[in-house]
Amino acid sequence: MNWTDIIWAVVWFAVIGGALGLMLAFAGKVFAVKRDEKAVKIQELLPGANCGGCGYAGCAALAEAIAKGEAKPDACNAASRENTTEIGKIMGIDTSGAKKMRAQVMCSGTHDLALKKYVYDGDGDCIAAARLGGGDKLCPFGCIGLGTCAAVCKFDAIVVKNGVAAVDYEKCVGCGACVNACPKHIIRLVPFDCRHWVGCMSQDKGPLVRKYCDVGCIGCHLCEKNCESGAIKVNGFLAEIDYEKCTGCDKCVTVCPRHIIWSSKTQGDGLMISREALMSELSDDGID
């Protein structure tokens, strides 16, 4: 083969490559799936974290769902109030009543308060540990504490302290990714401005709870009886707070014999910020 043959071979490769490129470009334009303009605008207003807390694969998928009317304009808790309002305007829906939410771990069973049934020595993942008898804690509803929730949090808002996951409210955007990741389903989204929460998810009767945890709710009804606004009820054997009715009077906190009802006025063993810091955050967001 001489140099002329080599040159012609290169030329033909270039011609064929160029032709194929033009054909692919033409096909791309002809068969391209046109995106809804609303979806494009909505995606620009979403945070882009692709955390999955909304239940969709990512921000692009959520934007498409909102544009189609399959998801609410305020479906992304991580979006700012301003952006949520803009998304509502695009869809012609008033989102002014949307509440800012935050994650709350409903467990207080730290290493020194909750008994264990075995010593776990395996993968540092709550889901893996949950497959071994529900985790190492004797309480079937207790936090496993291996940080699966922290691993999925795109905002570094969760750490594990003394065997229980804890939320840093100053970083939490309420996306809900941790809620979906927890195999025990003990993380809930609550209103950011709520003053109290029950740090327990046990559904067992009081005598059994006492056997495996020093602070678990025993369903004694004292909080319910002393709440003047009717904001707290014992459902089965667990106290639950209705945040629409709660006035933050602290009576439930005072009368609880197990000290399982937490208040934002106190500093707990987890990353619970002070009332002053909480109120400052609320003020910055325009929440009264």
N, C-alpha and C positions, 0 to 999 in steps of 0.2 A: 504493500500500500504506500503510495507516494503522498507528498504533502497536499496535492490538489484534492485527492480523495478525502483526506482528513478535514480540510477546510470546508468542502461541500457537505460533509456529514455534520459538522458543527452548525453550518448555516441552516440545513434542514431541521436539525433538532431545535434551533432557535425559532424557526418559522412555525413548526408544529406546536412548540410550547406556547408561543404567542397566540396562535389560533385557539388552542385549548383554553388559555386564560381568558380570551375574549368571550368564548362560548360560556364559560363558567360565570363570568360577570354578567352576561346577558340573562342567563338562566336564573342567577340570583335576584335580578331585578324583576323578572317575570313571575317567579314563584315566591317572592318574598312575602312573608306574613306581615301585613300592615298592623301596627299597634294602634290601639285607641289613643287619640291625643289626650284624653282625660287621664288614662293610665300613665302616660309619659309624665304629665304634669304632677300627678299624685306621687309618683316614684321620686321625683325631685324633692318632694317635701318630706319624705320618709328618711329616717336617720341613716339607712344604708348599713346597719350592723348585721343584717341577715341572721338575727338571733333565733328566729323561729318561735318566739314567744306568742305570736299571734295565731299560731296553728298552721301557717303557710310556710312553704319552702324558703322563702326569702322576701325581701322588700318588693321585688319585681312581681312576684306571684300575688302578694297582698294588694299591690296597686291595681293589678288586673281585676282582682276580685271586687275591690271597692268600686272600680269603674263600671263593672257589670251589675252592681247592686247586690252582690253575694256576700259582702262584708260591710260592716258599718264604717263610716269615715273616721271614727275614733278607735278602730280596732287595734291600732298600734299604740300601746301605752308608753313606748319609748319616745314617741314624737312629742315635740314641745307643744304647749297650748296654742301658740301662734300658728304653727304649721297645721295642727289639727283643725283649727278654725278655717284656715285656707282650703284644706281638703274638703271641709264641709261646704264651703262656698262653691267649689268646683262641682260638687254633687247636688247643690241646691238644698242642703240640709243644715239646720241650725245645730251646732255642736257646743254651744255656750254652756250647756248643763253638764258637760263631761267632767268627771272628777279625776284628779290625779291620784294614782294608786302606788302602792309600794308592796314589796314582798315582806312577809312575816313568817318566821319559822315557829310553828305552834308546838314547840317541845322545849322543856327545861331540864330534861334528864341528862345532866352532865355526868362525867365519870364518877364523881363523888356522891351522886344522888340516885343514880339508876343502877340496879344490879345487873350483872352479866351472867349468861348461861354457858359461855365458853370463850376461849381466847382466839380471836380471828387472826389468822396469819395467811393472807392471800392477796389478791389484786386489790390495790387501793381504789376501789370503785364500789359505790353503794349498791348498784344493781347486781354485781357479782356476789357481794356479801349477802344480799337479800335472798339469793337462791339457796343459801345455807341456813335454813330454818328461820328466815326473816331477819338475819343479822345477829350480832352477838349479844344484844341487850335482851333481858328477860321480858321487857315490855314489848308486845307485838306492834305497838304504834310509835315507838321511840325513834328518834333520829339516829341513823346508823353512823353518821359523822365521818364519812370517808371523803367527802367533798365533791361528789358528782355534781351537785348544784353549783358549787364554786367553779368547776371546770367549764360549765356551759355558759356562765355569766360573762358576757362580752364587756361588762363595765367594771369588773373587779369589785363588785359590791358585796360579795359573800366570802367569809373565811370560816374555818372550823376552829372553835375554841373550846377546849376541855370536853371534846366529844360531841358537841352540838354545833350545827351550822348557825351562823349569826349574820345579820344583814346590816350593812352600813347604809343608813338612810340617806346620807348625803351623796352617795354614789348611785343608789338604786333608782332606776327609771321606771320600774314597774312593768318591764317587758313580759314577764311571765315565763321566761325560759326555764328558770329554776323550778317553777311549779310543775311544768311538764316533765322535768328530768327526775324529780324525786320519786323513788320507787315506793316510798311509804305514804306519799300524798299528804305530807304534813306541812307543806309550804302553801300559804294562801296569799292572794292579793287582797289587801285591805285599803280603805281610804287613807291617803297619806296623812291626813290630819286627825286620824283616830287617836284617842288618848289611852285606850286600854285594849288589852287582848288577853285571851286565855292561853297560857303557854302549855297546852296539853291537848292531845287528840285521842286519848284513851276512851274506848267505848265499854270498858269493863266495869264491873261493880266495885264499889269502894273497898271492901275487904281484900279483893284480889289486887287492886292497884297499890294498896299499902304494902303488899308483899314484895313488889318489884320496883317501886319508886317512892322516894321520900317526899316528892312534891306533886305527884300526879293528882288530877281532879278526882274527887270521890263522890261527886254528885250530891253534896249535902244540902243544897238549896238555900244556904245562908245568903249567898250573893243575890239570888233571885228574890228572896223575901225582903231584903234591905234596899233593893233598887226602886226608888220612888218613881222613876220614869218608865219602868217596865221594859228596860232595854236588855236585860239579861235573863235568859231562861235556861233551865236544865233540860236538855233533850236526851232522853235515855238516862245516861249517867255522866253526861258531859255538859258543862256550862258553855253557852254560846251567847255572843253579844250582837245585838241588832244596832248597827252603827247609825242608822237613821234616827234612833231614839236616844242613844247615849249622850249624856250631857257632860260627861267627864267629872262627875262629882266625887269620885274616889271611894265611895262607900263599899263597893264590891271588893276593892283592893284591901280595905281595912278589915273587913269581916272574914275574908277567906282564911280558914285555918291552915290551909296548905301553902299559902303564899304563891299560888299558881296564876293569879291574875296580875299581870304586869301593868305598870303605869309609865307613861313617858316622862313623868316627873322624877323617876328614879333611875339610877344607873344599875343595870343588871350585870350578870356575868358575861353576857354577850355584848355585841357592839350596839347597844341601845343608846342613842344620843340623848342629851339632856332636853328638858322641856324648852329651855331658852333657845337652843340650837334648832329644835323642831319648829318653834314659832317663828324664828328668823327665816327659815326656809320657806315656811308657808307665806310669810309676808312678802318675800321676794317673788313668789309665784302669784300673788294677788288673791290668796285665799284668806278669807276672814275667819 
